[in-house]
Amino acid sequence: MMLITNDLSYTRYHRPDQMSNTLWSTVPVIFAGVETGFKDDAGNEIFTYDCCDFGRYRLMVQYLNFDEPCLMADNHSVPLSWAKEHGGFRKSGTTLYDLKKEMFEIFNPWEIWRLNQFDDYSEREKAHSALEAPVFVDGLPESNKRWSRTYSNIDEVMDDDAVLVYFRSSFKETIPDENGELFEQYVYYIDNYPSREVRQKYEMVVEDEDYQQLVYELMLKAHRTPEKCFVLCDFFGSIVIFDECRKEFAQYFKPMFEIYIQNIALPRWVVEELITELV
């Protein structure tokens, strides 16, 4: 199943193709071995993805659709409390077994489904022998590299795949060229353009000084593209931020750390202004 989470234990396995317009992370996981609080007729503890005999059927225990765990049938679910009162059930194994790490490299639900042994026509010996819960995200490759989230020298964090991010104005100013001819040009708030070739750029167009919305859109962009590092140019001098306003301006970037967007590199002063709140 796809886990929708902002738990830091899972966000580094984010798969952005599942929910592209949200800051939540979506991670392919297999949840087995979660305690349900129920016991079968023999007094055995029941866990999610256990395999139970109920009447003439062998069904899988899930914990999705109701306030309590259920036995998952073909097109409906049977709450365990109801099953307990209507004939009872007996644990016979677990529905998942023999999982291989390479199955996680490209999430394919049919590979997982093929291993389910829970209906009346399955090979029951396999379910009986499969008593160990499978791994959760063991073997799933991390989609996010370990980039630096702050820098003093922008060249230290730029590479061929990095995306250069900068603020620019929404209007054009009339300025003279070297020959005195007037032309119109946007205002770019860039204090430290990198010395190496920049292949990819992302502009944040400032309108009505809505910096919080611009940062949010940058976070979405980065979250949808976890394999790239987004490097924000320093803008302190270009936007003319007074010393007494540094901390206030840095607050715009605080959600990056609360939601753990780790592929955006910021000028060091921004992080330094936030560090007392983040530790």
N, C-alpha and C positions, 0 to 999 in steps of 0.2 A: 504494500500500500504506500501511498505518498504521505509522509508525515509533514504537516504544516506547523512550523515551529519557529521560535526565536531563541531557543535554548542554545547556548554557545557550544555545547557538546556536539551539536549536529549541523550548525550553520556552515561549517567549512565543507560540508558535502552537498551544498545547495545545487539543485538542478534547475536552472532558470527557465527551461522550456515548459515548465508545468504551470506556473503562475507568474506571468511576466510583468504585471502592473501592480506589484505589491512589494513591500519590504520584508514580508515574511519569507522564510526559507522553506523550500519544498525538497524533501529528501526521501529517496526510495528506501524503505526499511521493511523488515519482517519482525513483527512483534509476536514473540512467542515467550512463554514462561512468565506472563504477568498473572499474579495471583488474583483469583476471582472471589475468594471468600466462600465458595461452595465446595461441598464434598459429594462424591458419588455414593451409591448404595452400599459400597464396601468401606466407606470412610476415607477414600483416597482424595487428597486435595486436588482441585481442578484449576488448571491454568489455561490462559488463552492459547489457542491452537492445539489444545489437547483434542484427542479423538475419542468420542463417546458413543456407546451403543444405546440407542433409544428406540424401543420397540424393535422393528426389524431393520432399522436404519443405523448407519454409522455416520455421525455428523461432527463437524468441526465447531469448537468453541470460539466465538468472537465476542468483541466488546465494543460494538459500534453504534447500533441503531437505537438502543433503549437505555434506560437508566441502570440496567443490570446486564450481565453477560448472557449470551444466547447460544443456542445450537443453530448453526446456519444450515438451512435446508435449501432446496432448489430455488424457490421463489418467495420464501418467507423465513422468518426466524422464530425459534421457540425459546422463550425465556427459561432459564434454568429453574426458577422457582415453579413455573408451570409444569415443566417436565418432571420435577421432583414429586409433584402432587398427582401426576397422571402416568403412573407406571414406573417412574424412576429411570435412572440411567447408570451406565457403568463405564468407567474410563478404560480404554483399551490401548492407548498409545498417544502419539502426537502426529499431526497431519503433515509436518514438514520434516524432511530428513535428507542427509547426504548432500547438503548445499555446498557448492564450490565457490571459491572467491571470485573466479572469473565471471560468474553470473552477475556480479554487481558492476562490472566495468561498463556495460550498457544495460540500463534497466529494461528488462523484458518480462512483463507480468506473465506471459505464457510459459516461460521457463519455470517460474515458480509454481504456476497452476499445474503444470505437468507432474509436479512432485507431490501434489495433494493426494492423500489416500484416505478418504473419509466416507465415500458412499458404499452402498451395499455390494457393489460390483468390483470393488478394489481388491488388491492383493493384501489380505489382512495381515499376513506375516510381516510385511514391510512396516505397517503401522505399529504392530506390536514390538518390533525391534527398534523403532525410532523413538527412544526415550530421552535423548539429549536435545535440549533446546538449541536451535541454530544461532549463529552469531547475528548481531544487529547490523552494524555498518563495517564490520571487520572485512577488509579487502576492497571496500568501496573507495576509489581514488578520490583524493581531495580535489575539488574544482578550484579552490583558491590557493594560490601560491602564498608564501610567507613574505610579502612585500613589507618594506619599511613604511610606517604610517606617518612619518614626519621626516623632514630633511632640513639641513642648513644650506647645502649646495645642491641646486636642482639637478645638476649633471650627475649626481650620485644615484639618483633614482630613475633617471630616464634610460630606457633601452629601446630597441627597435619596435617593440610591441606596445610601448607606453602611449597613452593618450594625453596630450597636453591640454589642460583645462585653464580657461581664463575668463575673467569678466570683460564685457565690453558694453558701451553705451547703446541705447536704442535709437539714438539720433546721430546725425552727421554734423560735424563742425567744419566750417570753412577755414582753411589754413593755407598759407603760401608754400609753394614748393621752392626748390633751390634757385629757381630763376625768377621768383617773385610772383609766379602765376598762382591764382587762387584755385583751389579744388576742395571738394568735400570728402571727408573721411570720418569713419567711426572712431570713437575714442576707445583705445584698448588699455585696460588697467593691468599692466604687466610691468613688474619691477625687475624680473630676473629671467629673461628668455634664455633657454638652454643653448649651449654652444654647438651641440650636435644636431644633425638633421632631424626635423620633426615630421613624422609621416602621418600622424593622426591628431586631429584637434577637436575640441568640444568647447563651444562658446556658451557662456551664460550671459544672456542679454538682460541688462539691468533696466527695469521699468518700475517707476514709483518706489525704487529702493526696496523691492520685495526680495531681500536676500534669502529669507527663510525658504520661500518657495523655490528659488533657484537651487539652493543646497538640497532640498528634498528631491528635485528632479535629477540632480547629479547622483544622488544616492540610488534612485531607481535605475538610472543608466548603468551605474557600476554594478548594482546587484544583478542586473540582467546579463552582465558580461563579466563574470567572475574570473575569467582567464586573463583579463587585461588589468593593468595598473593605470589609474587616472591620477595624473600629477597636476595639482593646482598651483599655478604661478603665484608668487607673492604679489600682493596688491596693496600692501600697507601704505606705501608712499603715493601710488597712483590714485587711489580712492581718497586719499588724505584722511586717514583715521588718526585722531588725536590720541595721545598716550592715555588719557583718562577714559577713552572709549574702547580701548583694546579688548578688555575683558567682556564688555557688553557685546561687541561685534563677534568675538569668538564663540559666544553662546549659540550662534546660528549653526555651528558645526557640532555641537554637543550630541545631537541625535545619532551621528555617525558612530559614536562610541557606545551609546546605549543600545543600538540595534546591531552593533558589531559588523559594520561595513568595513572590511579590512583591506580593500584594494583601492583606497584613495589616499594619496600621500599629500600632506599639508605642510605649509611653511611652519618651521619650528615654533615661532612665537604664538601661533594659534593653539597648539597643544600645551605650551607652557602656561598659557592663560587659563586653560581648563584643567590642568593636572591636579590641582588641589581638590577639585570636585570629583575627579574620576577615580582617585585612589581610595 
